[in-house]
């Protein structure tokens, strides 16, 4: 019986040599292509980013918000590089000018209809194990937001899109999803 074929793995140097326009993530050294985001995806991303950015700015907070494409290297060996849709990084020492090295404090992924298992299973596993404090999965098709607050071992609390949801890493940030859903007509 022939041995099982193992996917070819890459190094950080090989990843950095990829063309800039190539949208990929790397899990355990294996490259996975990413789909282009839809209009609803982009609108959700912009709205959520603006709400979080404005909150941080109004509080004169030290955290920074980034949106995809921006690399997060969760591990060197095996190489794990992700590009979350939205991330908040409160430890500036993790930023090196190119990427975030280590777990962001807060990540939001907007579910792609082409591969929902990526956000619900694969990324949930990697983000929790890497030390992300809070991870939201926003699913516009199902109109559900799944909040995973790993810092307090709260995993998978689901809210419908008409909810007001607290961002747990901040003392006083609430996001009204019904206002966002109204903008999207969903």
Secondary structure, 3 states (H helix, E strand, C coil): CCCCCCCCCCCHHHHHCCCCCCCEEEECCEEEECCCCCHHHHHHHHHHHHHHHHHHHHCCCCCEEEECCCCEEEECCCCEEECCCEEEECCHHHECCCCEECCCCEEEEECCCCCHHHHHHHHHHHHHHHCCCEEEEEECCCCEEEEEEHHHCEEEEEEECCCEEECCCCCCCEEEHHHHHHHHCC
